[in-house]
Every structure is written in C-alpha cells, then in structure tokens.
Amino acid sequence: MTGQPTVRILSKIREVKQADWDRLVGAGSPFLRWDWLDSLEATGCAGERAGWLPQHLIVEKEGEIVGACPLYLKSHSMGEFVFDFEWAEYAHRTGIRYYPKILAGVPFTPVTGSRFLTDAREDRPGLIRLMGKALAGLAADHRLSSVHVNFCLEEEKEILEEIGFLPRVGLQFHWNNRGYGSFDDYLQSFRSERRNKIRHERRELEKQGIVIRALEEAELNPDHLRVMFQLYQGHVERFSYGQQYLTQEFFEELSRRFRRYLCLIFAERGSRIIAGTFNVRDGEALYGRYWGAFEEERYLHFNVCYYAAIEHSIGKGLRRFEAGSGGSFKRLRGLDPQPTYSVHYFPDERFRLAVEGHLRREREAIREKRELLLERSPLKREGGL
C-alpha cells in the first residue's frame, strides 16, 4: 500500500472490526485479542469509571487499518504492575499534574506482548515510530504529564528510545521448558536437596486426598468459571491491599467468548473444589493469572500454582510458563528471572531528567539482582548434583 498513513483515536474497541484487530495481533499474545479487550470494556472493568478510559490508537492507509495500539487514559496508577507511585509523588511536590496520563498496554495484565500491532505487509519499525510520535504528541497537545508503554517487546523499547522515550527494566520469573518429557525430567534439573523438597511437597497433598487437575476448552463449563471467580474474589478480599479489578460478568464473558485460550487448574478433595488458578494459554506458553483457595492447606499454593502448571505445560509441549509479577520464592521452583521492558515519555524536561536518573540507577540494580539470582539458582550447574 502506497498511501500516507493517518492516525485516529477510538473511544472503544468496538469501533474496530474484530477481524481487522485480530489480523494485526496474528499469533501474538492472547491478551491482545479483540475478545479479551472487549470483554474488559463491555463489563466495565476497563472504562472511565474504573479509571481506564479507552483511547485506542489506530493507523489507517487507503481505508485499511495497518497499525493499532491498545491505549487508555489513566486517572490513577492501579492495575499496571509497572509501579510509578514515586513519580506521581515527585510530580505533586514539584507542581506537575500527574493524572491523567496515557498508558499503552493491557489492563491488569503484567504479560509481555506487542504494544504496537502492525500489518505484516508494512514497515513495522516505521509504524512503531509513527505511533510513538503520535503518543508523545497527544501528551504535549493535551498537557498530560506522561506516556507509559508497559510490558512491551524489546524491539519496541529500542525503537521508542530513539525518539525520546526512557527505558525501564523489571524482573519476572518464568519457567522454561528445556526439552522435558515428564515432570520427573524437570525434577532431575534440580540440585538434590531442592528436588527432594519438591517431591515431599507433592506427597503431602496426596496424603490428604487432594487431587489436582487442569481443565481446558471442551472440559470447561460456565460453572467452572463461576467457581473460579469466587476463588479470585475471596483471595482479593483476604488481603487489605487487595484490589478487585474483575467482575463475575467478565468471567462469564470469557466462558462464552474466550474458552479456547483458558486453562483452569483446580485442587479437589472428593468432589469439592478447594483451590484453583486461572490461566491463559496459547501455542507457546501458559500464563498464570489468578489464584484462590477455600481452604488453607500446607503446600497447596505451590502445588496448584506452580507444579501443576509446569506439569501441564510439559504435557502440552509448551515452551514456557509465565507465573506473573512478584514473588522471588518462585525461583525455588525452577523459574528463572527474566527481564521485562517498559518505556516512558515526559514532555516536561525537568521531570524527564529526574526520572532518567532514577531509571539509570534502577536498571543497574536490576541487572545486579538478576545476576545474583541466577548465580544462586536451585537448578543444577553442568556436572552438578
């Protein structure tokens, strides 16, 4: 296509045809698919009242959509998982209005994926630059404090750095399939002490008559999603810092529209579900999202959230299991620290310089932390026990 691209802002995902949006997503993250984003909007989880006002950016050429960016005007910093509360406090102290701000990403979802969707026939780097400059222009034109592109691809980070965005690095813990044929193969990758510990934790649940099973696609029914919502809601309510971002209606929408990407893992005693996790999967990976339990049992969390998810991933031939944000204890289960990326733009030069110095120091600290965690990994070194 040879025409000049034009940029438009949309107030809801339904202003784009599902086929057009998903064509740009291609084989990318399932969280970027039209059905996931529309389910969030249709149920009010992502909307103006929730502080997530959709402002999706699209690029058109000769009447066809060739680029898109899931975009929101944020009135707070909750549900992002790239924490900028210190930046908001600095802005307040220096007389800068921090909110609203622009966020490119998927609400409540700390999963890396493309934030700039592009037509395979087009110049992808050029479209990323075009959309990045459009975001910077929106912030300047509307006197907004900042633009944030969270959990983006490394390629996107590097391109946006070239046009003035500041890079940030975080850490998550991912399990990587090193060609394991069984769960026992995975156990053999550990040093003997940790391997025996995991076997003990698995046996303890068996002694209590607890059975864990993973359900996908045709095995799932609306009742399973209703139970999973109750588990999710109960877990949120159990902690004073918990935030319930999702509703029962959202889970019902996913049961109807998104079942092919869902994987629920339940722990059962007899015929009663006592705990479970909500996971999303594609052909490459399993993404752990939400956990909850009706009963407290020792080792239940580790077995349902990690061991069962890893065993299921091995059985399905998946390349990795992403266990979400936080929790350095995940490394004891053989999950490696992996870098995540975000980029940030500040029209105010004074604000930009302050954040730039902070990020430089933070990146070095993250680098050192990752090196230390890898050095202390419970996984065997070559030739080790």
N, C-alpha and C positions, 0 to 999 in steps of 0.2 A: 504494500500500500504506500502510495507516494504523497498523500495529502499531509497538511500540517496538523499536528495533534492539538486538541483543545482539552482543557481541564474543567470539570464540573464537580460541584459538591451536592450530595444527595442527603436527604433527611431520614431515609430509612433504606434498608437493604432491599425492600420490595420494589423500589424504583428501578432495580436492575433485574432483568430476567434471570431466573435460576441457571438456565443453560449457559448464558453469557458469563456469569460469575464463575461457575464451576469449571468452565472451559479454561479460564485463566489459572484456577487452582491446580488443575491437572491431577497429578499424583502427589500433590503436596499434602501438608498437614490436614487431617480431617477436621480440626478445629476451625479451619478457614473456610469450610464448605458453607454454601448458602443456607442449608437447612439448620446448621448449628447456630449461625449468626442470627437468622430469622427467628429461631425458637427463643433466643435470648430477648429479642425485641418484642415479639408477639406476646410474651408472658410478662413483660415489664421488668425483667431482670436487668436489661440494658435499656435505659430510657432516661428522659430528662429528670423524672422524679427520683431515679436511682443514682443520679449524678453522672450518667453515661449517655450523653446526648449524641446519637449517631450523626456523623457528618462525613459519610463515606466519600472518598475522592475517586473519581473515575477519569480516565483519559480516553477520548474518542478520536477516531481518524476515519474520515469518509463514512460517518454514520455508524461505525462499528467500535465496540469497546475493545481497546488494546492494552489497557492498564487499569489497575484498581488498587486501592489501599483501604483496609478497614480502619476507620478513623472515628474518634469520639472527642467531644468537648467535655472535659472533666471539671467538676466543681469540687473535687476532693482527690485524695491520693489512695483511697482504699481499693483493694481488689486488683492491684497492679503487680505486686511482688518484685518490683524494682523500686526500692524504697528511697523516696526523696523528701522525707519529712524535714530533714535538716536544711535542705534547700528552701523549703517553704518558710521555715523559721528565719533563715537568713534574709529572705526577701521581705518578710514582715518587719524585721529590725531595720532594714535599710529603706523602707518606704516603697517597696515594689509590690504591686498587687500580684500575687502568685496564681490565684484562681480567678477565672477558669484558665485551663491550659489545654493544649492539644496532645492527644495520645493516639499513636498508631499501634494497634495490637489487638488481641482477643481478650475480652473481659474475663477476669478471674482465672486466667489460664496461663501459668508460667511454663509454656511449652514453646521451644524454638520452632520457628517456621518463617516462610517468606512473608514480609510485611508489604512488599511491593509486587503485586501479581502482574505478570506481563504475558502478552501473546507470544507464542514460540516463534512466530514469523518476524517479530520486531527486534530492534536493537535494545536488548534488555538493559545494559548499562546506561544508555541514553534515556530510556524511560524512567529508570530509577532516579537519575539526576533531575529530570523534569519534575517528577513528583516530589522529590526532596526540596527543590527550589520553590515549588508551589506551597509546601507546608511552611517553609520559612517565610514566604510572602504573606500567608494567612496570619501568622503570628505578628508580623510587622504591621500589616494593614489594620488589624483589629486590636492592636496594642495588647497582645497577650504575652504573658511572661516567658513562655517556653513551648517547645515541641519535644515530645518524647517518643522514640520508636523502640519498643520493648521486645526482647527475645527475638531479635532479627537474625538473619543469616550473616555469617562473617563477610560474605561478598557484599551484602548491602551496607554493612558497617563501613567497610573500606571505601566504598563509593561516596557515601554521605560525609565521611571525614574530609573528602576532597572539596566539599562545598561548605565547610564550616561547622559541621556537627561534631560534638565531642563524644569520644568513645568511652563506654563503661564496660567493665568485665565483672561477671559474677561467677558463682560456682553452683553446680547441681551434681547430684550423684546418679549415675546411670550404670546399669548392668549391661555388659557387652557379651554377646554370645561368641565364644571362641571355638566354635565348632562342636559344642557339647551335644552328645547323642542322648543323654539322660541326666536326671538330677544328680545321680551318683557321679557322673563325669564332672559336673560342676563342683561337687564337694571335693573331688580329688585335686582341684586347683588351689585349695586352701592349705595352709600350714596345719599340721596335725592337731594342734590344740583347738584352733577355731573350728576345724572340721568335726571334731568330737562334740564340741559345744552345740553346733547346729543339729547334729543327729540327736542329741539329748533333748533339745527344744522341740524337735518334731515328735519324738517318742512320748513326751509328756502329754501332748494333746491327744495322741492315740489312746493313752491310758484312760483319759477322761471320756472316751467315746465320742470325740468330736471329729467329724468328717468335713473336709474342705473340698468344694467342687467349683469349677469355673463354668459359667453359662454364657453362650453366645447365640446370636441370631435366632434361629427357629426354637431354641430351647428357652428363650426368654418370653415372658408374657407380662402384661401390664401390672399384675400383682407383684412380680419381682421388682419392678421399678418403684412401686408404692412402698414396698418394704425398704428399698434402698434409700428412698427419700427420708423415711423415718429414722434410719440409721444416721444419715447425714445430718439431719436436723438435731437429733439427740446429741451427737458429738459436738456440734456448734454450741448448743445450749449448756454443755457441761463446763465450758471454759469462759471466764469473764471477758477474755479478749476475743472470743469467737465472733465472727460476722457471718450471718446467713445471707448469702448473695443470691441463692437459687430458691425457687419455689417448687411446690408439688406439681404445678401446671407445667413447669419446664421439664421435669422428669417425664410427665405424661406425653409431652410433645416428642421427646426423644424416643420414647417407646413406640410411638406411631411413625416417626419420620426418619429415625437415625439408628434403628436397631442393628443394621448390618455392621456398624462400627463399634458396637458396645460389647463389653465383656464384664460381667458381674461375677465376683468371687465371693461365695458365701461359706461360712462355717456353720455347721448344723449339729445339734445334739438331738438324736432321734429325728423327728420330723419338724423340729423347730429351728428356725434361723436365729443364731445368736450374735452374728457379726458378719460384716461384709465390706467389700470395696467396690467402688465404681471406677471402671477403667474404660478407656477408648483405645481402639487398635486399628491399624492399617496393615498393609502387607509387610511392613518393615519393623514396626515397633509396637509395644504395649505401653500405654501412658496411664500411670496410676494417678487418680484424681481425688477421690473422697473415700473416707473410712468412717465406720461407726460400729458400736457394739452395744447390745442389750445387756450383756453380762460381762463382768470383768474376770478374765482368766489369765493366769500367768502364761506368757509366750504366745498368747492368741494374736496379738498385734503383729508380731514378727512373722508368724506363720501365714497369716492371711494376706498381709500387705506385701511381703517380700518373697518368702519361699514358694508359696503357691503361685504367685505371679511369675516368678522365674521358671518354675517347673512347667507352667502353661506355655510360656514363651519358647522354651526348648521344644516342647511337643509340637508347637505350631511352626517351628523353624524361623522364629523372628530373630532379628539381628540385635535388638536391644530392648531393655525395659527402662523407661524413664520414671523415676519414683517421685517426681515433683520437687518442690523447693524445700530447703531447710534440712536439718537432721543429719549431722555428721556421723551419727551412730549407724547410718546406712552403710558406711564403708565397711563395717564389721560383717556385713552380709555380702561382701564381694562387689559392691558398687563403687565405681571409680569416680573421682572428682573430675568433672568436665566443665570447661568454660562456657558461659553464656554471654551474649552481647546485647548491648543497647546503645543507642546514640541519642544525643540531646542538643537542642539548639536554643540559644538565648539571644534575643535581639539586643538586650541591654549589655553593653560592653563591660561595664563594671561587674555585673552579675556573672557574665561569661568567664571573666578572669578568675573570679573567686571559685567557681565550680571547677574550672580547668585545673587549678592547683590541687583541689581536693581529689579529683579523679586520678591525677598523676600518682599521688601517694597511695590511693586505694588500689590502683592496678598493681603496683609493686607489692603491696601487702597480699593481694590475692595470688599473685604469682608465687610468692614465698610459701603461702599456706598450701597451695596445690602441690608444690614440690615436697613439702614435709609430709602431707597425707599420702602421696604416692610412695614415699620412702618407707612409711610405716604401714603399708598395706598388709592386710592379713593374707593376701594371696601369696603363693609360693614364688620365690625367685627361681631362676633357672638352676636346676640341680638341687633345690632346697627340699626340706621335708614338709 
